[in-house]
Amino acid sequence: MSDTTSAGTFSGRVLEWHGEEGWGVLASDALPDRVWAHYSAIEAEGCRELTVGQPVTFTAEQAEQDEFSWRAVSVRPETGARRSSEGNDEPGFSSDLNIRFDS
């Protein structure tokens, strides 16, 4: 008998991230507890690191990991950049970046 239950997909945010150790804590309103996450679960190219407050979509399974009852299986950071949906086959991305200056 395994000590895990099947994974579900959740939207949430990063509560803590310990870059030097490669792990952090995620939270979702759909889960009763916090979720432990390892950098190897992050689905991103290049440096796989999260920032506190960053929105994420993740799958998690109920499993004992350190003092946590949930463990992230995969984490997809929401960065604001997305594939262009203009209907053409050309590569392209758009972003929601807004820069405001105090006057």
Secondary structure, DSSP 8 states (H G I E B T S, - for coil): --S----EEEEEEEEEEETTTTEEEEE-TTSSS-EEEEGGGB--SSS----TT-EEEEEEEEEEETTEEEEEEEEEE--S-EE--SS-SS--EE---------
